[in-house]
Amino acid sequence: MQPTSPNFKANAKAALADRPLQAALGKLAQGFPMRRAEAAARLPEFERLRDQARDIKDHVLENLDRYLELYEAKVVEQGGQVHWCETAADARAAILRICRKAGAISVTKSKSMIGEEIAINDFLEQNGIEPVETDLGEYIIQLRREPPSHIIAPAIHLSLDQVADTFLEKHTDLDPNRAIREPRALLEEARTRLRGKFLGADVGLTGANMLIAETGSNVLVTNEGNADLTYGLPKVHIVIASLEKIVPTLEDATTILRVLARSATGQDMSVYTTFCTGPKRPQDLDGPEEYHVVLLDNGRTKMIGSEFHEMLRCIRCGACLNHCPIYKSVGGHAYGWVYSGPMGAVLIPNLIGMETAGHLPNASTLCGKCESVCPMRIPLPRMLRRWRQRQFAAGRGGFVAKTALGLWAGLVTRPKLYRFLMGLGVAALGQLGSKGKFKWLPLAGGWTQVRDLAAPAGDTFVAQYHKGPRGDQSGDLIRKGWRP
């Protein structure tokens, strides 16, 4: 996928004008966030589990080389093979070699963000191999030739009618008179099409929610069971994962699983949680004859020990997207690459460069909601601010932004002038606002064209502070040491 991140502003503007998209995003606010809150409330130890999950990943990142070596040794011991890949091109080449050795004509694939990151579908097609997405959402967007718009719900941007229209367009033998505009009918149609693909695939390609160093296993978490058919039916199973997916033990994996589903979909556990360990053994009734793990770096090791080190704790639950006011306004495609929302705004510049993804760290209100719901307690707002600092230091902010910040810095270093001008401004805006809000304001069009701007309701904070609590005009409480 060629990044369109440099066009974020244009992408966002188009997204705001897309009525079907806005209708779909409107439902997001009442879906995942509400279910996450309910799931967390049902588990008294949820906050303690978040701390434990964070500590597990911190320990792994401090000892990543050791755990990767232990993991590889266990995979080999179980009869599998690990392929170390520094770049996306290396990973694509390794997968193609395995497929060609197997004589593969078709590859079934369960949902994998690393697969999206390395653009494996396009690459396989270019080399005469048919990739088939088996996750329902991924299958839909594959038919539409679109990237996913969400980490866990790739087709969340589409309405039911849009999905039905896609099936009618792409499944050319489908009877147009058939009742296909109900969720159950769409599911049955996809299931019918995919069943033969599962049975005929030469290679199964899956991602990994976690890789366990203790056993050499990979963990697959789905709600459809498609990953089990993807890895279990073909003769060859390829796992693609990034280096930081490692966890030390089975117990550590189960700790993280307890916060993963609750944070992602509001479930206590996903419907299918599968642990895959090596190829089929002589006593096994089924399973793959070959087991390969493609381990991708693609910029991760450069993040270790950097200001963005903690981003590597991410378990791709999507909670930060689900609660982000920017994501809920423009959707995932506006971000222009594989990842989106707050985690994407931090991760994408690390992976493809600030010169390409420079707008993304500014696509945030820094409200802090993302950090408050992150199961791994990743300080996303702090890292977004750090990217902004780097931009400013590199002179990438543009003349207007640089001039505005310079004027602001000059003003705030002169407290008396700052308070005087702020007092005048607040008083004037308070008088001009209509019913406590502005529908339009000079220099604020970027805000007011899509929402109202609240008008000040009283004095500045400093003025109220000096009045003391409950309007103490004399300031006696201030002099007595009162602090708000």
BAVOBA-294409 format. One line per field, with one value per residue (C-alpha): x, y, z; residue in three letters. Coordinates in nm, 4 decimals. Layout:
<rs>
u: c(X/...);
v: c(Y/...);
w: c(Z/...);
bafi: c(ALA/...);
</rs>
This chain:
<rs>
u: c(0.0000/0.1448/0.1106/-0.1177/-0.0264/0.1146/-0.2434/-0.3936/-0.5628/-0.7275/-0.8161/-0.9739/-1.1727/-1.3094/-1.3956/-1.5888/-1.7966/-1.8645/-2.2138/-2.2180/-1.8810/-1.9997/-2.3073/-2.0890/-1.8479/-2.1382/-2.2261/-1.8709/-1.9134/-2.1965/-2.0307/-1.6822/-1.6289/-1.9463/-1.8754/-1.5175/-1.6382/-1.8889/-1.6284/-1.3787/-1.6444/-1.7200/-1.3578/-1.2462/-0.8788/-0.8811/-0.6585/-0.4117/-0.4028/-0.3196/-0.0194/0.0890/0.0512/0.2558/0.5300/0.5443/0.6012/0.8540/1.0522/1.0424/1.1629/1.4527/1.5524/1.4232/1.7357/1.7325/1.3638/1.3846/1.6681/1.4727/1.1687/1.3609/1.5194/1.1765/1.0278/1.3159/1.2823/0.9159/1.0073/0.9480/1.1681/1.2205/1.2992/1.4586/1.3590/1.4931/1.2656/0.9235/1.0945/1.2850/0.9613/0.7841/1.0753/1.0807/0.7068/0.7351/1.0188/0.8090/0.5047/0.7012/0.8666/0.5175/0.3981/0.1295/-0.1402/-0.3577/-0.2972/-0.5661/-0.4964/-0.6379/-0.6368/-0.2852/-0.1718/0.1828/0.0458/-0.0978/0.2279/0.4317/0.1537/0.1725/-0.1540/-0.0471/0.2945/0.1531/-0.0862/0.2027/0.3773/0.0839/-0.0452/-0.4030/-0.4328/-0.7729/-0.8722/-1.0836/-1.1821/-1.5238/-1.4292/-1.0998/-1.2785/-1.5182/-1.2448/-1.0391/-1.3330/-1.3419/-0.9614/-0.9464/-0.7137/-0.8612/-0.9974/-0.9629/-0.7251/-0.9933/-1.2905/-1.1456/-1.4796/-1.6288/-1.6496/-1.9068/-2.2844/-2.4861/-2.6071/-2.2509/-2.1468/-2.4459/-2.3707/-2.0104/-2.1202/-2.3628/-2.0898/-1.8072/-2.0015/-2.1256/-2.3258/-2.5284/-2.9006/-2.9789/-3.3313/-3.2050/-3.2559/-2.8952/-2.9329/-2.9528/-2.6457/-2.7199/-2.7587/-2.4304/-2.2550/-2.3903/-2.2834/-1.9271/-1.9152/-2.0273/-1.7597/-1.4820/-1.5450/-1.3905/-1.1006/-1.0201/-1.0204/-0.8175/-0.5440/-0.1835/-0.0546/-0.2166/-0.0876/-0.1715/-0.0577/0.0116/-0.1342/0.1586/0.4647/0.5536/0.9240/0.8629/0.6963/0.7630/0.3871/0.1955/-0.1393/-0.4309/-0.7367/-1.0484/-1.4262/-1.4920/-1.2704/-1.1255/-0.7688/-0.8074/-0.9129/-0.6377/-0.3556/-0.5041/-0.6111/-0.3199/0.0048/0.2079/0.1463/0.3300/0.3141/0.4056/0.4764/0.6884/0.9663/0.7911/0.5089/0.7186/0.6049/0.8074/0.5611/0.2160/0.1124/0.2226/0.0212/-0.2947/-0.2484/-0.2391/-0.5353/-0.7438/-0.7016/-0.6910/-1.0493/-1.1969/-1.0132/-1.0819/-1.4423/-1.5676/-1.5695/-1.4313/-1.2505/-1.2646/-1.4670/-1.1573/-0.8192/-0.5758/-0.2193/-0.0245/0.3010/0.4995/0.3892/0.1757/0.3271/0.3007/0.0166/-0.1820/-0.4883/-0.4482/-0.2438/0.0239/0.3244/0.5459/0.5539/0.7342/0.7604/0.8552/0.9843/0.9833/1.1853/1.0992/1.2180/1.1215/1.4742/1.5480/1.2641/1.4104/1.5607/1.4285/1.1583/0.9099/1.0245/0.6945/0.5002/0.6355/0.4098/0.1087/-0.1045/-0.3217/-0.6487/-0.7827/-0.9051/-0.7254/-0.8977/-1.2384/-1.2110/-1.0260/-1.2346/-1.0207/-1.0517/-1.4263/-1.4506/-1.2428/-1.2023/-0.8965/-0.8375/-0.7603/-0.4361/-0.3131/-0.1392/-0.1849/-0.2321/-0.4541/-0.5771/-0.3396/-0.1266/-0.0914/-0.0008/0.2903/0.3932/0.3666/0.6316/0.8666/0.8111/0.7889/0.9465/0.8341/0.8766/0.5945/0.3766/0.4340/0.0659/-0.0320/0.1103/-0.0921/-0.4122/-0.4829/-0.6528/-0.4152/-0.7235/-0.5518/-0.8420/-0.6213/-0.3754/-0.6535/-0.8035/-0.4851/-0.4492/-0.0696/-0.0729/0.1208/0.1751/0.0500/-0.0094/0.3473/0.4880/0.2644/0.3966/0.7493/0.6892/0.5565/0.8680/1.0840/0.8865/0.9298/1.3024/1.3440/1.1562/0.8763/0.5903/0.5479/0.5714/0.2271/0.2694/0.6228/0.5186/0.2152/0.4213/0.6841/0.4209/0.2664/0.6057/0.6755/0.3396/0.3513/0.6949/0.5380/0.2775/0.1277/0.0776/-0.0538/-0.3142/-0.4232/-0.4725/-0.6359/-0.8754/-0.9765/-1.0090/-1.2185/-1.4485/-1.4962/-1.5580/-1.8008/-2.0066/-1.9952/-2.0911/-2.4476/-2.6065/-2.2642/-2.1160/-1.9793/-2.0900/-1.8165/-1.5105/-1.2189/-0.9097/-1.1110/-1.2748/-1.1005/-1.2974/-1.6278/-1.6936/-1.7653/-1.8646/-1.9578/-1.6898/-1.7766/-1.7750/-1.6078/-1.8538/-1.6686/-1.3326/-0.9975/-0.8762/-0.6149/-0.8783/-1.1060/-0.8132/-0.7397/-1.1026/-1.0836/-1.3561/-1.7186/-1.6321/-1.4205/-1.3504/-1.1102/-0.8480/-0.8217/-0.8190/-0.5336/-0.3309/-0.4095/-0.2547/-0.5620/-0.4884/-0.7404);
v: c(0.0000/0.3329/0.5737/0.8733/1.0114/1.3345/1.4014/1.3659/1.7069/1.6396/1.2848/1.4163/1.6816/1.4195/1.1918/1.4681/1.5216/1.1470/1.0971/0.7133/0.7134/0.9629/0.7496/0.4419/0.6244/0.7606/0.4064/0.3448/0.5750/0.3587/0.0267/-0.0709/0.2032/0.1151/-0.2586/-0.2045/-0.0063/-0.2789/-0.5551/-0.3692/-0.3063/-0.6809/-0.7597/-0.6092/-0.6760/-0.5180/-0.2231/-0.4540/-0.6746/-0.3689/-0.3052/-0.6675/-0.6697/-0.3501/-0.4957/-0.8166/-0.6264/-0.3919/-0.6924/-0.8481/-0.5318/-0.5029/-0.8623/-0.8930/-1.0542/-1.3290/-1.4113/-1.4106/-1.6637/-1.8802/-1.8608/-1.9621/-2.2571/-2.3815/-2.3427/-2.5454/-2.8034/-2.8468/-2.8991/-2.5467/-2.2829/-1.9138/-1.6609/-1.3355/-1.0397/-0.6886/-0.5209/-0.5664/-0.6713/-0.9426/-1.0735/-1.0794/-1.2651/-1.5241/-1.5897/-1.6211/-1.8745/-2.0893/-2.0672/-2.1584/-2.4517/-2.5746/-2.5216/-2.2897/-2.1563/-2.0116/-1.8900/-1.8459/-1.5675/-1.4703/-1.1076/-0.9723/-0.6123/-0.7225/-0.8691/-0.5262/-0.3582/-0.5606/-0.5496/-0.9266/-0.9638/-0.7411/-0.9068/-1.2584/-1.1565/-1.0056/-1.3410/-1.5523/-1.6674/-1.5972/-1.4578/-1.5101/-1.3125/-1.5307/-1.2840/-1.1521/-0.7852/-0.8408/-1.0439/-0.7547/-0.4927/-0.7272/-0.7416/-0.3615/-0.3300/-0.1160/-0.1216/-0.1855/0.1175/-0.0261/-0.2699/-0.5126/-0.4141/-0.3590/-0.2851/-0.0681/0.2236/0.0451/0.0250/-0.2925/-0.1712/-0.0976/-0.4515/-0.5971/-0.3862/-0.5091/-0.8729/-0.8172/-0.6470/-0.8932/-1.2188/-1.1944/-1.5189/-1.3987/-1.3639/-0.9896/-1.0788/-1.2796/-1.1190/-1.0344/-0.7225/-0.8913/-0.9659/-1.3389/-1.3610/-1.1780/-1.4077/-1.7179/-1.5845/-1.5243/-1.8625/-2.0387/-1.8663/-1.9249/-2.2902/-2.4127/-2.1696/-2.3151/-2.6691/-2.5881/-2.3691/-2.4825/-2.2480/-2.0855/-1.7450/-1.6121/-1.3348/-1.3766/-1.1947/-1.3241/-1.5476/-1.7526/-1.8039/-2.0844/-2.3166/-2.1736/-2.1254/-1.8495/-1.7285/-1.6550/-1.4658/-1.4438/-1.4398/-1.6315/-1.9400/-1.8610/-1.8603/-2.2223/-2.3311/-2.1185/-2.2815/-2.6301/-2.7328/-2.6458/-2.8428/-2.5324/-2.2788/-1.9446/-1.7140/-1.3494/-1.1353/-0.8431/-0.8903/-0.7294/-0.9878/-1.2094/-1.2917/-1.5131/-1.7800/-1.9283/-1.7644/-1.4251/-1.4841/-1.5604/-1.2447/-1.0336/-1.2230/-1.1137/-0.7469/-0.7922/-0.8909/-0.6688/-0.3694/-0.4559/-0.5742/-0.5761/-0.9574/-1.1483/-1.3673/-1.3883/-1.6784/-1.8578/-1.8460/-2.0885/-2.1862/-2.3235/-2.5085/-2.6434/-2.8726/-3.1852/-3.4581/-3.8303/-3.8836/-3.5802/-3.6408/-3.3174/-3.0002/-2.8544/-3.0556/-2.7438/-2.4596/-2.1334/-1.8124/-1.4934/-1.2467/-0.8865/-0.5939/-0.3129/-0.0348/-0.1795/-0.2289/0.1389/0.2259/0.0251/0.2597/0.5643/0.8098/0.5797/0.2598/0.2171/0.2084/-0.1451/-0.2578/-0.2195/-0.5342/-0.3927/-0.4010/-0.0831/0.0743/0.4009/0.4234/0.3503/0.6388/0.8948/1.1991/1.2454/0.8856/0.8926/1.2023/1.0972/0.7181/0.5088/0.5684/0.9368/0.8397/0.7074/0.3856/0.0572/0.1906/0.4729/0.6572/0.7581/0.4450/0.4955/0.8609/0.7538/0.4347/0.5369/0.8125/0.5590/0.3094/0.5233/0.8513/1.1896/1.3421/1.1165/1.1080/1.4574/1.5515/1.2537/1.3586/1.6778/1.4783/1.4707/1.6873/1.5421/1.4785/1.1740/0.9342/0.6976/0.6543/0.6165/0.3146/0.1536/-0.1909/-0.1557/0.2008/0.3421/0.7198/0.8073/1.1822/1.2248/1.0587/1.2628/1.5775/1.4512/1.4106/1.7680/1.8899/1.7140/1.8694/2.2166/2.1637/2.0492/2.3530/2.1415/2.3277/2.5849/2.9640/3.0253/2.7746/2.8891/3.2551/3.1828/2.9823/3.2568/3.5195/3.2946/3.2287/3.6014/3.6670/3.3990/3.5137/3.8506/3.7551/4.1009/4.1621/3.8072/3.8444/4.1859/4.0708/3.7423/3.9302/4.1602/3.8689/3.6546/3.9453/4.0327/3.6751/3.6231/3.9199/3.8214/3.4579/3.3660/3.1413/3.0424/2.9367/3.0559/2.9163/3.1159/3.3033/3.4599/3.2358/2.9471/2.8202/2.4848/2.4228/2.6018/2.4544/2.1171/2.2075/2.4985/2.6714/2.7296/3.0934/3.1845/3.1729/3.3958/3.5411/3.3822/3.1128/3.3428/3.6086/3.3540/3.2150/3.5522/3.5982/3.2811/3.0184/3.1233/3.4679/3.5899/3.9413/4.0484/3.7863/3.7183/3.3423/3.3750/3.5681/3.3017/3.0360/2.8917/2.7000/2.5548);
w: c(0.0000/-0.1050/0.1907/0.1434/0.4861/0.3306/0.2164/0.5633/0.5579/0.2227/0.3311/0.6502/0.4653/0.2268/0.5194/0.6961/0.3822/0.3350/0.4775/0.4747/0.6503/0.9103/0.9755/1.0255/1.2552/1.4567/1.5627/1.6858/1.9856/2.1221/2.0392/2.1450/2.4114/2.5989/2.5883/2.7066/3.0074/3.0950/3.0596/3.2780/3.5447/3.5599/3.6497/3.9847/3.9142/3.5663/3.6587/3.8340/3.5241/3.3125/3.5351/3.5102/3.1307/3.1039/3.3232/3.1198/2.7977/2.9593/3.0799/2.7332/2.5622/2.8052/2.7229/2.3684/2.2193/2.4804/2.4372/2.0581/2.0728/2.3180/2.0935/1.7828/1.9665/2.0749/1.7256/1.5779/1.8560/1.7608/1.3941/1.2635/1.1042/1.1809/0.9062/1.0291/0.8139/0.8562/0.6012/0.4444/0.1199/0.3073/0.4574/0.1213/-0.0366/0.2432/0.2086/-0.1692/-0.1371/0.0965/-0.1318/-0.4426/-0.2694/-0.1791/-0.5383/-0.4051/-0.6351/-0.3603/-0.0064/0.2565/0.5010/0.8382/0.9502/1.0038/1.0354/0.9527/0.6305/0.5534/0.6548/0.4050/0.1386/0.0997/-0.0939/-0.3823/-0.3883/-0.4082/-0.6857/-0.8821/-0.8556/-0.9746/-0.6356/-0.5256/-0.1702/-0.0080/0.3012/0.5296/0.8022/0.6955/0.7250/0.5425/0.2745/0.2134/0.1783/-0.0397/-0.2801/-0.2752/-0.3116/0.0025/0.3039/0.6504/0.8313/1.1823/1.3517/1.4688/1.2519/0.9036/0.7346/1.0085/0.7636/0.5466/0.5743/0.5271/0.1873/0.0738/0.1631/-0.0194/-0.3269/-0.3187/-0.3115/-0.5977/-0.8025/-0.7350/-0.7124/-1.0692/-1.0541/-0.7566/-0.8231/-0.7921/-0.6811/-0.3868/-0.0456/0.0307/0.2424/0.5807/0.7941/0.8081/0.4300/0.3729/0.6183/0.4462/0.1072/0.2282/0.4002/0.0840/-0.1241/0.1279/0.2089/-0.1140/-0.0748/0.2668/0.1318/-0.1782/-0.0307/-0.0548/0.2165/0.5188/0.6276/0.9739/1.1988/1.5692/1.8662/2.0698/2.0335/2.3420/2.4104/2.6619/2.4091/2.0623/2.0174/1.8449/1.9775/1.7441/1.8690/1.6491/1.6727/1.3514/1.3667/1.0260/1.1589/1.2733/0.9250/0.7722/0.9640/1.0090/0.6592/0.4227/0.4215/0.5043/0.7812/0.7711/1.0730/1.0125/1.3174/1.4313/1.6857/1.9816/1.9834/2.2114/2.5664/2.8028/2.9221/2.8791/3.2049/3.0726/2.7557/2.9535/3.1613/2.8454/2.6991/2.9990/2.9042/2.5249/2.4440/2.7139/2.5698/2.2065/2.1811/2.5389/2.5542/2.8502/2.5965/2.2190/2.0790/1.9474/2.1223/1.9619/2.0524/1.7531/1.8185/1.5256/1.2421/1.2727/1.4889/1.3990/1.6462/1.5278/1.3124/1.1172/1.0925/0.8643/0.7549/0.7588/1.0097/0.9320/1.1343/0.9483/1.2084/1.0903/1.2238/0.9780/1.2081/1.5475/1.6806/1.6143/1.8522/2.1400/2.3966/2.2117/2.3177/2.1441/2.3143/2.5015/2.1744/2.1328/2.4180/2.1864/2.1494/1.8670/2.0607/1.8987/2.2250/2.1516/1.8118/1.9604/2.2077/1.9935/1.8890/1.5777/1.4614/1.5290/1.3076/1.0060/1.0233/0.9534/0.5822/0.6385/0.8130/0.4821/0.5823/0.7646/1.1167/1.2372/1.5421/1.8229/1.8001/1.4253/1.4687/1.6895/1.5082/1.1416/1.1575/1.3174/1.0367/0.7230/0.8367/0.9610/0.6166/0.4931/0.8046/0.9416/0.9714/1.1857/1.5272/1.4912/1.4369/1.8087/2.0693/2.3335/2.5470/2.7002/2.6543/2.4524/2.7389/2.9943/2.8124/2.6772/2.8396/2.8228/2.9654/2.6682/2.7135/2.3655/2.4280/2.5533/2.2417/2.0134/2.1795/2.1289/1.7555/1.7474/1.9261/1.6702/1.3884/1.5317/1.5951/1.2357/1.1044/0.9590/1.1221/0.8476/0.8590/1.0097/1.2912/1.3672/1.3770/1.5948/1.8434/1.8509/1.9335/2.1956/2.3574/2.3681/2.5314/2.8012/2.9155/3.0040/3.2687/3.3249/2.9532/2.9065/3.1833/3.0591/2.6987/2.8006/3.0244/2.7386/2.4991/2.7304/2.8134/2.4465/2.3376/2.6232/2.5028/2.1359/2.1811/2.0960/2.3577/2.4851/2.1511/1.8185/1.4856/1.3137/1.4308/1.2389/1.2282/1.3746/1.0561/1.0792/1.3978/1.3384/0.9939/1.1555/1.5141/1.7395/1.9471/2.3109/2.4235/2.7544/3.0433/3.2888/3.3896/3.3161/3.5520/3.7081/3.7771/3.9409/4.1385/4.2925/4.3874/4.5941/4.6308/4.5930/4.4673/4.7605/4.6259/4.8960/4.8286/5.2054/5.1503/4.9030/5.1572/5.4177/5.1965/5.0251/4.7089/4.4626);
bafi: c(MET/GLN/PRO/THR/SER/PRO/ASN/PHE/LYS/ALA/ASN/ALA/LYS/ALA/ALA/LEU/ALA/ASP/ARG/PRO/LEU/GLN/ALA/ALA/LEU/GLY/LYS/LEU/ALA/GLN/GLY/PHE/PRO/MET/ARG/ARG/ALA/GLU/ALA/ALA/ALA/ARG/LEU/PRO/GLU/PHE/GLU/ARG/LEU/ARG/ASP/GLN/ALA/ARG/ASP/ILE/LYS/ASP/HIS/VAL/LEU/GLU/ASN/LEU/ASP/ARG/TYR/LEU/GLU/LEU/TYR/GLU/ALA/LYS/VAL/VAL/GLU/GLN/GLY/GLY/GLN/VAL/HIS/TRP/CYS/GLU/THR/ALA/ALA/ASP/ALA/ARG/ALA/ALA/ILE/LEU/ARG/ILE/CYS/ARG/LYS/ALA/GLY/ALA/ILE/SER/VAL/THR/LYS/SER/LYS/SER/MET/ILE/GLY/GLU/GLU/ILE/ALA/ILE/ASN/ASP/PHE/LEU/GLU/GLN/ASN/GLY/ILE/GLU/PRO/VAL/GLU/THR/ASP/LEU/GLY/GLU/TYR/ILE/ILE/GLN/LEU/ARG/ARG/GLU/PRO/PRO/SER/HIS/ILE/ILE/ALA/PRO/ALA/ILE/HIS/LEU/SER/LEU/ASP/GLN/VAL/ALA/ASP/THR/PHE/LEU/GLU/LYS/HIS/THR/ASP/LEU/ASP/PRO/ASN/ARG/ALA/ILE/ARG/GLU/PRO/ARG/ALA/LEU/LEU/GLU/GLU/ALA/ARG/THR/ARG/LEU/ARG/GLY/LYS/PHE/LEU/GLY/ALA/ASP/VAL/GLY/LEU/THR/GLY/ALA/ASN/MET/LEU/ILE/ALA/GLU/THR/GLY/SER/ASN/VAL/LEU/VAL/THR/ASN/GLU/GLY/ASN/ALA/ASP/LEU/THR/TYR/GLY/LEU/PRO/LYS/VAL/HIS/ILE/VAL/ILE/ALA/SER/LEU/GLU/LYS/ILE/VAL/PRO/THR/LEU/GLU/ASP/ALA/THR/THR/ILE/LEU/ARG/VAL/LEU/ALA/ARG/SER/ALA/THR/GLY/GLN/ASP/MET/SER/VAL/TYR/THR/THR/PHE/CYS/THR/GLY/PRO/LYS/ARG/PRO/GLN/ASP/LEU/ASP/GLY/PRO/GLU/GLU/TYR/HIS/VAL/VAL/LEU/LEU/ASP/ASN/GLY/ARG/THR/LYS/MET/ILE/GLY/SER/GLU/PHE/HIS/GLU/MET/LEU/ARG/CYS/ILE/ARG/CYS/GLY/ALA/CYS/LEU/ASN/HIS/CYS/PRO/ILE/TYR/LYS/SER/VAL/GLY/GLY/HIS/ALA/TYR/GLY/TRP/VAL/TYR/SER/GLY/PRO/MET/GLY/ALA/VAL/LEU/ILE/PRO/ASN/LEU/ILE/GLY/MET/GLU/THR/ALA/GLY/HIS/LEU/PRO/ASN/ALA/SER/THR/LEU/CYS/GLY/LYS/CYS/GLU/SER/VAL/CYS/PRO/MET/ARG/ILE/PRO/LEU/PRO/ARG/MET/LEU/ARG/ARG/TRP/ARG/GLN/ARG/GLN/PHE/ALA/ALA/GLY/ARG/GLY/GLY/PHE/VAL/ALA/LYS/THR/ALA/LEU/GLY/LEU/TRP/ALA/GLY/LEU/VAL/THR/ARG/PRO/LYS/LEU/TYR/ARG/PHE/LEU/MET/GLY/LEU/GLY/VAL/ALA/ALA/LEU/GLY/GLN/LEU/GLY/SER/LYS/GLY/LYS/PHE/LYS/TRP/LEU/PRO/LEU/ALA/GLY/GLY/TRP/THR/GLN/VAL/ARG/ASP/LEU/ALA/ALA/PRO/ALA/GLY/ASP/THR/PHE/VAL/ALA/GLN/TYR/HIS/LYS/GLY/PRO/ARG/GLY/ASP/GLN/SER/GLY/ASP/LEU/ILE/ARG/LYS/GLY/TRP/ARG/PRO);
</rs>
